[in-house]
C-alpha cells in the first residue's frame, strides 16, 4: 500500500509524526507485501529554518521526498500552484490514499488534487469549526471535510459538527494526534535540557505569549491592544514572546516598536525549545489553536487572544479563557485565580490516536476502493 502525506508547515509535521511512527512500527512486523510505503510531500508553504535533519530524526519523521517550494504568494495563487504541483506528483506516484492534516492551504490543495483523481482522502483533525468564515482556515477545513473519505475527528464535538452538515460516512472519533505528539515531545524536551538557562528563565515565573494570526497581526488596533496588555503584564512577571516574522513586520509597519520593546522578544525557537517554554510557563497567552491544546497537555493555564476557538473543550474544562484582543479583557483574564488543575478531557484520547487512525485505514481502505 502506498500512502502520500501532504503537509506544509511545522505544526503539520508534528501532527504527522505519530502516524509516521506507527506506520514504521507496523512495517517492522509485517510481510513485505503488506507494508505501507509512506511518501511525504512538503508543499513549502512555511519555511522554517529550525526544521533541520535533527528535527526529523527526533520525531522519527521520514524526510520529505518532494518539496514543491510554493510560498510567499496570495491565498489563491498559493492554493492553485500547490494543486497543480501536487496533482503532477499524484499522477506519477499513483498512491492508494492521500493524508492531509489540519486546515492550511496545503490541506485543501492536497485534498482537492486527490479527490479529482479519485484517490481516497483521509483528513486528520476533521470536523473542527470556529464558525468564523473570515478565517481562511475555516474555509479550508470545511471544504476539505466535504471531499474526504476518511474523517478522523479529535473530539466528539467535531463529530457533531460533521453530522450537522450531513457528513456521517467515514467519520471516526480517534482522539487527538497532537496529544500523541505532546507526550513524545515532552520526553524529548526533558532530555535535551538547557532551554531555560539559554533564555534566563525560572520555571513558572514567566508568561509565554505567541501572536501570529492574520486577524490579530493585520489589524493595528487589535495588535496594539494585545501588545499593551502584554506590556502591562510584564510589569509583574516577565513576558516572553517568540516573534513570528509576520508579527515583527506588522509591529514595525504599524509603529508599535516602543510597546513591543517593553517585552522580552526572542527569535522563533526550535520545536523542543518551544515545548520546554510551554511546559515551564506560569500562563500561556496565544492566538494559536495548537498551543491552546498544548497548554492543556502540559497542565498550563491558557488565555486565548481570539474571539472564538475550535477547542471549546479546553474552556469547558477550565484550562482556557477566551479573552479576544482587548487590553482590559486580557488583563482581567490574567488576574483570575489560576486553576491548580482543570478537569480531564477524556475525548482527546490516551495518546494512541495514531494507532487508531492506522487501524481504521487498514480495516476500511480496501472496502472503500473496491
C-alpha positions in Angstrom: 0.0 0.0 0.0 1.3 3.5 -0.9 0.1 6.5 1.2 1.1 10.0 0.3 1.1 12.5 3.2 0.8 16.2 2.3 1.9 18.8 4.7 3.3 22.4 4.5 4.0 23.8 8.0 5.9 22.7 11.1 2.7 22.0 13.2 1.6 19.6 10.5 4.9 17.7 10.6 4.5 17.4 14.3 0.9 16.1 13.9 2.1 13.7 11.2 4.9 12.3 13.3 2.9 9.9 15.5 1.2 8.5 12.4 4.5 8.1 10.6 5.9 6.4 13.7 3.1 3.8 13.9 3.4 3.1 10.2 7.1 2.4 10.7 6.3 0.1 13.6 3.6 -1.7 11.6 6.1 -2.3 8.7 8.7 -3.8 11.1 6.3 -6.6 11.9 4.6 -7.1 8.5 5.4 -9.1 5.4 6.9 -7.1 2.6 3.7 -7.3 0.5 1.7 -5.9 3.4 4.0 -3.0 4.2 3.0 0.6 3.8 5.1 2.9 1.7 4.6 6.4 3.1 5.8 9.3 0.8 5.8 12.8 2.2 5.2 15.9 0.1 6.2 19.2 1.7 4.4 22.0 -0.2 6.8 24.6 1.1 4.0 26.7 2.5 6.0 27.8 5.5 9.8 27.9 5.6 11.2 27.1 9.0 15.0 27.2 9.5 14.5 25.0 12.6 13.3 22.1 10.5 16.7 20.6 10.2 17.6 16.9 9.8 17.7 16.7 13.6 14.1 17.8 13.7 13.1 14.9 11.5 15.3 12.4 13.3 14.0 13.4 16.8 10.3 12.9 15.8 11.0 9.9 13.6 9.5 11.6 10.5 10.6 10.5 7.1 12.4 13.3 5.2 10.0 14.6 2.5 10.7 13.1 -0.9 9.1 16.1 -2.6 9.3 19.8 -1.8 7.0 21.8 -4.0 8.5 25.2 -3.0 5.3 27.1 -3.0 5.3 30.0 -0.6 5.0 33.8 -0.2 2.1 34.4 -2.5 -1.6 35.2 -2.1 -4.0 32.5 -0.8 -5.5 31.9 -4.3 -2.2 31.8 -6.1 -0.7 29.6 -3.4 -3.5 27.1 -3.4 -3.6 27.0 -7.2 0.2 26.3 -7.5 0.0 23.7 -4.8 -2.9 22.0 -6.6 -1.1 21.9 -9.9 2.2 20.6 -8.5 0.5 18.1 -6.2 -1.5 16.7 -9.0 1.6 16.0 -11.0 3.2 14.1 -8.1 0.0 12.1 -7.5 -0.3 11.1 -11.2 3.3 9.9 -11.1 3.1 8.0 -7.8 -0.4 6.6 -8.1 -1.0 6.2 -4.3 -3.8 4.2 -2.7 -4.5 7.1 -0.3 -3.7 10.7 0.4 -3.5 12.0 4.0 -3.9 15.7 4.9 -3.7 17.5 8.2 -5.4 20.4 9.8 -6.6 23.5 7.9 -3.9 25.2 5.8 -3.8 25.9 2.1 -1.7 22.8 1.8 -4.5 20.7 3.3 -7.1 22.0 0.8 -4.8 21.7 -2.2 -3.8 18.2 -1.3 -7.4 17.1 -0.8 -8.6 18.7 -4.0 -5.9 17.2 -6.1 -6.5 13.7 -4.7 -10.3 14.0 -5.0 -10.2 15.0 -8.6 -8.0 12.0 -9.4 -10.4 9.7 -7.4 -7.8 8.9 -4.8 -9.3 8.4 -1.3 -8.6 11.3 1.1 -8.0 11.0 4.8 -8.4 14.2 6.8 -6.8 14.2 10.2 -8.3 16.9 12.6 -11.6 16.8 10.7 -14.8 18.4 12.0 -13.3 21.4 13.7 -15.3 24.7 13.4 -14.8 28.2 14.6 -17.9 29.5 12.7 -15.8 32.5 11.6 -15.7 32.3 7.8 -13.4 35.3 7.7 -10.7 32.9 8.7 -9.0 31.2 5.7 -8.5 28.2 7.9 -12.3 27.8 8.4 -12.9 27.7 4.6 -10.1 25.2 4.1 -11.3 22.8 6.8 -15.0 22.9 5.7 -14.1 22.2 2.0 -11.6 19.5 2.9 -14.1 17.7 5.1 -16.7 17.7 2.4 -14.4 15.9 -0.1 -12.7 13.5 2.3 -13.4 9.8 2.5 -11.9 9.3 6.0 -12.6 11.9 8.6 -10.6 11.5 11.8 -12.0 13.7 14.5 -10.1 14.7 17.6 -13.3 15.4 19.6 -16.9 14.4 19.9 -17.9 17.9 19.1 -16.1 17.6 15.8 -18.2 14.5 15.0 -21.4 16.5 15.8 -20.3 19.4 13.5 -19.9 16.9 10.6 -23.2 15.3 11.4 -24.9 18.7 11.3 -23.5 19.2 7.8 -24.8 15.8 6.6 -21.4 14.0 6.9 -21.7 10.7 8.6 -19.9 8.2 6.4 -16.3 7.5 7.1 -16.3 9.5 10.3 -14.2 8.2 13.2 -13.6 9.7 16.6 -10.0 8.7 17.3 -8.8 11.4 19.8 -6.1 14.0 19.1 -2.8 13.1 17.4 -1.4 16.3 19.0 -1.7 14.5 22.4 0.3 11.6 21.0 2.9 14.1 19.8 2.9 16.1 23.0 3.7 13.0 25.1 6.7 12.2 22.9 7.8 15.8 22.7 7.7 16.3 26.5 10.1 13.4 27.0 12.5 14.7 24.3 12.4 18.2 25.8 13.2 16.9 29.2 16.3 15.1 27.8 17.5 18.0 25.7 17.9 20.5 28.6 19.5 23.9 28.5 16.5 25.9 27.2 15.6 27.7 30.5 19.2 28.6 31.1 19.6 29.8 27.5 16.8 32.4 27.9 17.5 33.2 31.6 14.1 31.9 32.8 12.9 30.3 36.0 10.1 27.7 35.8 6.6 29.1 36.5 8.0 32.7 36.8 7.1 33.9 33.3 4.3 34.3 30.8 4.7 32.8 27.4 2.9 34.6 24.5 2.5 33.9 20.8 0.8 36.1 18.3 0.7 35.2 14.6 -2.9 35.0 13.2 -3.8 37.5 10.5 -6.9 38.6 12.3 -4.6 40.0 15.0 -1.4 40.9 13.2 -3.0 42.6 10.2 -5.3 44.8 12.4 -3.3 47.7 14.0 -5.9 48.2 16.8 -6.1 44.5 17.8 -2.3 44.1 17.6 -1.7 47.3 19.6 -4.2 46.3 22.2 -2.7 42.9 22.7 0.8 44.3 23.0 -0.4 46.9 25.6 -1.8 44.1 27.7 1.4 42.1 27.4 3.5 45.1 28.3 1.3 45.7 31.4 1.6 42.0 32.5 5.4 42.3 32.0 5.5 44.8 34.9 4.7 41.9 37.3 6.1 38.9 35.6 8.4 38.5 32.6 6.5 38.1 29.3 8.4 36.0 26.7 7.3 36.4 23.1 8.9 34.4 20.3 8.3 36.8 17.5 6.7 35.4 14.3 8.2 37.1 11.2 4.8 38.4 10.1 4.2 39.8 13.5 7.6 41.5 13.6 6.9 43.1 10.2 3.4 44.4 11.3 4.8 45.8 14.6 7.3 47.8 12.6 4.8 48.8 9.9 2.3 50.0 12.4 4.8 51.9 14.5 4.4 49.7 17.6 8.1 49.1 18.3 8.0 51.1 21.5 5.3 49.0 23.1 6.8 45.7 21.8 10.2 46.8 23.1 8.9 46.5 26.7 8.6 42.7 26.3 11.2 40.0 26.2 11.2 39.4 22.5 13.1 36.3 21.2 13.6 34.8 17.7 11.4 31.9 16.7 12.6 28.8 18.6 13.1 25.2 17.7 10.4 22.7 18.3 11.8 21.2 21.5 12.7 24.7 22.9 9.1 25.7 22.4 7.8 22.6 24.2 10.1 23.4 27.1 8.9 27.0 27.2 5.3 25.9 27.2 5.8 23.3 30.0 7.5 25.7 32.3 5.3 28.9 31.8 3.0 30.0 34.5 0.4 31.0 31.9 0.3 30.9 28.1 -1.3 33.7 26.1 -1.8 32.7 22.4 -3.9 33.0 19.3 -2.7 29.6 18.1 -5.1 26.7 18.0 -2.4 24.1 18.6 -0.8 25.9 21.5 -4.2 26.1 23.3 -4.2 22.3 23.4 -0.5 22.0 24.2 -1.1 24.2 27.2 -3.7 21.7 28.4 -1.5 18.8 27.6 1.3 20.3 29.8 -1.2 21.4 32.5 -0.6 25.1 32.0 -3.5 27.6 32.1 -4.1 29.4 28.8 -5.6 32.7 27.7 -6.7 32.7 24.1 -6.3 36.0 22.2 -9.2 35.4 19.8 -12.9 35.9 19.8 -13.7 32.2 19.2 -11.9 28.9 19.4 -12.3 25.5 17.8 -11.2 23.9 21.1 -14.2 24.6 23.3 -13.4 21.6 25.4 -10.4 23.4 26.9 -12.7 26.3 28.0 -15.4 23.9 29.4 -12.7 22.0 31.4 -11.4 25.2 33.0 -8.0 25.3 31.3 -8.6 28.1 28.8 -10.1 31.6 28.9 -11.3 33.3 25.7 -10.2 36.9 26.0 -10.1 38.3 22.5 -7.8 41.2 21.7 -9.0 44.0 24.1 -6.4 45.0 26.7 -8.8 45.1 29.6 -10.2 41.7 28.9 -6.8 40.1 28.6 -5.7 41.7 31.9 -8.9 40.6 33.6 -8.4 37.0 32.4 -4.8 37.1 33.7 -6.0 38.4 37.0 -8.3 35.5 37.6 -7.2 32.9 40.0 -5.1 30.4 38.1 -6.5 26.8 38.3 -4.3 24.4 40.1 -5.8 21.8 37.7 -8.8 21.9 35.4 -10.7 18.8 34.7 -9.5 15.9 32.5 -10.6 16.0 28.8 -11.1 12.3 28.1 -12.2 12.7 24.4 -8.6 13.8 23.4 -7.7 10.2 23.9 -5.0 8.2 25.6 -2.0 9.1 23.4 -2.8 6.3 20.9 -4.8 8.2 18.3 -2.3 7.4 15.6 -2.7 3.7 16.2 -6.5 4.1 15.9 -6.1 6.0 12.6 -3.9 3.3 11.1 -6.2 0.6 12.2 -9.2 2.4 10.6 -7.3 2.8 7.3 -6.2 -0.9 7.2 -9.7 -2.1 8.0 -11.6 0.2 5.7 -9.5 1.2 2.7 -9.9 -2.0 0.7 -13.7 -1.8 1.0 -13.8 1.8 0.1 -11.8 1.3 -3.1 -13.4 -2.0 -4.2 
